[in-house]
Amino acid sequence: MASRDLEQFRRAFRAGERVAGKVLSRPDAQHAWVNISGYELLARTDTDPQPGTVLSFFIAQLSPVVVLRELPRPGQASPETDPRQADILTRGFRAARAELEARPPDLVGLPPHSWPPGDNLAALKASFLSRLRKDAPAWAAFSRVARLVRDINTLAVIRTTGRFLYAPWYPPGATEHELFLGVEEAGGIREILLAFRLAGPELVRVKALVAGGTARCLVSAQYPGELPRDGLLPDSLAMGRKRVRLELLARPRVLDPGEPSLLAGLVAPRPGSFTGVNLRV
């Protein structure tokens, strides 16, 4: 769809609106074309709507990509796991992570003043694991966290939308790390969510939409004014053999400390997601 048509769509609707859309066709098992007020939206779905089905959507965002969340139909079963199981795994993960973070700071991470942290994730990971292996109790705690992360990824609500990870090597000096890699949408767009606690700004969240070699990022912090003066994010990150340029879309926002943690928000009961990635008329 032409960029001008996309702008018309954005002008016609507002984030937070509820709209109806009719399923036109299913190009594959993960996507559907949906007609919303004359616009056809190519979207990813983890439900199985048939052509002709009219669905209700909540407009979660309009920029930089259009994101809709499908509202449940009457009698529709949710793909979520038993909330009790999710709660047990979430609490177990937090307890094991706290045990690991109780180890000496020079073992499990670099001090906060060692900013910027570097831009090679593989090197940071290798350094972190090398230090960790020298301390048997710390390695055992890390292994328990890893086992719980594997169990968390078996939850239907996680495995149908992406992958949850624990990567305490980035950023170093932080605690309470949580990371989520969304599935790659049509057009090669992937959502990445990162959460951690850092001395000064306290709770921090980063949301990135990655396409090609660029990650467009939004940062929220409990105390944005306390973020590192040189910036929270480097200009780019080396991810394996690929280097991704980081682009900050706006000034850091204020994060409500009362919000659920990243993991709690991922496993909380919610409507199925339906994320738009392309438009045509």
C-alpha positions in Angstrom: 0.0 0.0 0.0 1.2 3.5 -0.8 2.5 5.6 2.1 -0.2 8.2 1.5 -2.9 5.5 2.0 -1.3 4.4 5.2 -1.4 8.0 6.4 -5.1 8.2 5.5 -5.7 5.1 7.6 -3.9 6.6 10.5 -5.9 9.8 10.2 -9.2 7.9 10.1 -8.6 6.0 13.3 -7.2 6.6 16.8 -5.3 4.4 19.1 -7.6 2.9 21.7 -10.6 2.6 19.3 -12.5 -0.6 18.8 -13.2 -1.4 15.2 -14.8 -4.3 13.2 -13.0 -6.1 10.4 -14.1 -8.8 7.9 -11.7 -11.6 7.1 -11.2 -11.7 3.3 -8.7 -14.4 2.7 -5.9 -16.4 4.4 -2.7 -16.3 2.4 -1.2 -18.8 4.9 -1.8 -20.3 8.3 -0.4 -17.3 10.2 -1.9 -14.4 8.2 -5.2 -13.0 7.0 -6.3 -10.1 4.9 -8.9 -8.1 6.9 -11.2 -5.3 5.5 -11.6 -2.4 8.0 -13.7 0.5 6.6 -12.5 -0.1 3.1 -8.8 -0.7 4.0 -7.3 -4.2 3.7 -4.9 -5.0 6.4 -2.5 -7.9 6.1 -2.1 -9.2 9.6 -0.7 -12.1 11.6 -3.1 -14.1 13.8 -2.6 -16.9 16.3 -6.3 -17.7 16.0 -7.9 -19.4 12.9 -10.6 -17.1 11.5 -12.3 -18.2 8.3 -13.0 -15.9 5.3 -16.2 -14.0 5.9 -15.8 -13.9 9.7 -16.3 -10.5 11.2 -13.9 -9.8 14.1 -13.6 -7.0 16.6 -10.3 -5.3 17.2 -8.7 -2.9 19.7 -6.3 -0.5 18.0 -3.2 -0.7 20.2 -1.0 1.6 18.1 -0.9 3.2 14.7 2.8 4.1 14.4 5.4 3.2 13.5 3.4 0.1 12.5 -0.3 -0.6 12.8 -1.0 -3.0 15.7 -4.4 -4.4 16.4 -5.5 -6.8 19.2 -8.3 -9.2 18.3 -11.0 -9.1 20.9 -12.4 -12.5 21.9 -15.5 -13.8 20.2 -18.4 -15.2 22.2 -17.5 -18.7 23.3 -13.9 -18.4 21.9 -11.3 -20.3 23.9 -8.2 -18.4 24.9 -4.8 -19.8 24.0 -3.5 -19.0 27.5 -2.1 -21.6 29.9 -3.7 -22.3 33.3 -3.0 -19.0 35.2 -1.9 -21.1 38.3 0.8 -22.7 36.2 1.9 -19.4 34.8 2.0 -17.9 38.3 4.0 -20.7 39.7 6.6 -20.4 36.9 6.7 -16.6 37.2 7.3 -16.7 41.0 9.9 -19.5 40.6 11.7 -17.5 38.0 11.9 -14.4 40.2 13.1 -16.3 43.2 15.9 -18.1 41.2 16.9 -14.8 39.6 17.0 -13.1 43.0 19.3 -15.9 44.3 21.7 -15.4 41.4 21.6 -11.6 41.8 22.6 -12.0 45.5 26.0 -13.2 44.4 28.9 -10.6 44.5 28.3 -7.8 41.9 31.7 -8.3 40.3 30.7 -11.8 39.6 27.3 -11.4 38.0 27.8 -8.0 36.3 29.8 -4.9 35.8 29.3 -1.9 38.1 26.8 0.7 36.8 29.6 3.3 36.4 31.2 1.2 33.6 28.9 2.9 31.1 28.7 2.6 28.1 28.5 -1.2 28.4 29.9 -2.1 24.9 28.1 -3.0 21.7 29.0 -6.7 21.2 26.4 -8.9 22.8 28.3 -12.1 22.1 31.4 -10.7 23.9 29.4 -9.5 26.8 27.7 -12.9 27.1 31.0 -14.8 26.9 32.5 -12.6 29.6 29.5 -13.0 31.9 29.4 -16.8 31.6 33.2 -17.1 32.0 33.0 -15.3 35.4 29.9 -17.2 36.4 31.5 -20.7 35.8 34.2 -19.8 38.5 31.5 -19.8 41.2 29.7 -23.1 41.6 26.7 -21.7 43.6 26.2 -18.9 41.1 26.4 -21.3 38.2 23.8 -23.6 39.9 21.5 -20.5 40.4 21.9 -19.5 36.8 21.1 -23.1 35.7 17.9 -23.0 37.8 16.9 -19.8 36.1 17.6 -21.3 32.7 15.4 -24.3 33.4 12.5 -22.1 34.5 12.9 -20.0 31.3 12.6 -23.2 29.3 9.4 -24.1 31.2 8.0 -20.6 30.7 8.5 -20.9 26.9 6.3 -24.0 26.9 3.3 -21.9 28.0 0.9 -21.5 25.0 0.6 -17.8 25.6 4.4 -17.4 25.1 5.2 -20.0 22.4 2.4 -18.7 20.1 3.8 -15.1 20.2 7.5 -15.4 20.6 10.3 -16.4 23.0 11.1 -15.3 26.6 14.8 -15.0 27.5 17.0 -14.3 30.5 20.1 -12.4 29.3 21.7 -10.8 32.4 24.8 -9.7 30.5 23.0 -6.8 28.9 23.0 -4.2 30.1 25.7 -5.1 32.6 25.3 -3.6 36.1 21.5 -3.9 35.9 19.3 -6.4 37.7 15.8 -8.0 37.2 16.6 -8.6 33.5 13.7 -9.8 31.3 13.7 -10.1 27.5 11.1 -11.1 24.9 11.6 -11.7 21.2 8.4 -11.6 19.2 7.9 -13.8 16.2 8.9 -12.3 12.9 5.9 -10.7 11.2 5.3 -10.4 7.5 7.7 -7.9 6.1 10.5 -9.1 8.4 9.4 -6.9 11.4 10.1 -8.3 14.9 9.2 -6.8 18.2 11.8 -7.0 21.0 10.9 -6.1 24.6 13.6 -5.6 27.3 13.1 -4.8 31.0 15.7 -4.3 33.8 16.5 -2.3 36.9 19.4 0.1 36.9 20.7 2.3 39.8 19.4 5.8 39.2 16.6 5.4 36.7 15.4 2.3 38.5 12.9 0.4 36.4 13.6 0.6 32.7 11.7 -0.8 29.7 12.8 -0.7 26.0 10.5 -1.6 23.1 12.2 -2.1 19.7 10.7 -2.8 16.3 13.4 -4.4 14.3 13.3 -4.4 10.5 16.4 -5.1 8.4 19.4 -3.5 10.0 17.5 -0.9 12.1 15.8 -1.2 15.5 13.4 1.7 16.2 13.3 2.1 20.0 11.1 3.6 22.7 12.5 3.9 26.2 10.6 4.3 29.4 12.1 4.7 32.9 10.8 5.2 36.4 13.2 8.2 36.6 14.1 9.2 33.0 16.2 12.1 34.2 18.6 9.7 35.9 19.4 7.7 32.7 23.1 7.7 31.7 24.1 11.1 30.2 25.8 9.4 27.3 22.5 7.7 26.5 21.1 4.3 27.5 21.6 2.7 24.1 24.7 2.6 21.9 24.4 3.7 18.3 24.4 0.0 17.2 24.7 -3.5 18.6 26.5 -6.5 17.2 24.1 -9.4 17.3 26.1 -12.4 16.1 27.2 -11.7 12.6 24.7 -8.9 12.2 25.0 -5.3 13.3 21.8 -3.5 14.1 21.6 0.3 14.2 19.5 1.6 17.1 17.3 4.6 16.5 15.6 6.3 19.5 12.1 7.5 18.3 11.3 9.9 21.2 12.6 11.1 24.5 12.4 8.6 27.3 9.0 8.4 28.9 8.0 8.0 32.6 7.3 4.4 33.6 4.7 3.7 36.2 6.4 1.5 38.9 3.0 -0.1 39.6 2.9 -1.7 36.1 3.2 -5.5 36.0 6.6 -6.8 35.2 7.4 -7.7 31.6 6.9 -11.4 32.2 3.8 -10.9 34.3 2.3 -8.8 31.4 3.2 -11.5 28.9 1.5 -14.4 30.7 -1.5 -12.3 32.0 -4.9 -13.3 30.6 -5.6 -11.1 27.6 -7.3 -11.2 24.2 -5.5 -12.8 21.3 -3.2 -10.5 19.4 -3.7 -9.5 15.7 -0.8 -7.4 14.6 -1.1 -5.4 11.3 2.1 -5.2 9.2 0.9 -4.0 5.8 -2.1 -2.2 4.2 -3.7 -2.0 0.8 -6.9 -0.6 -0.6 
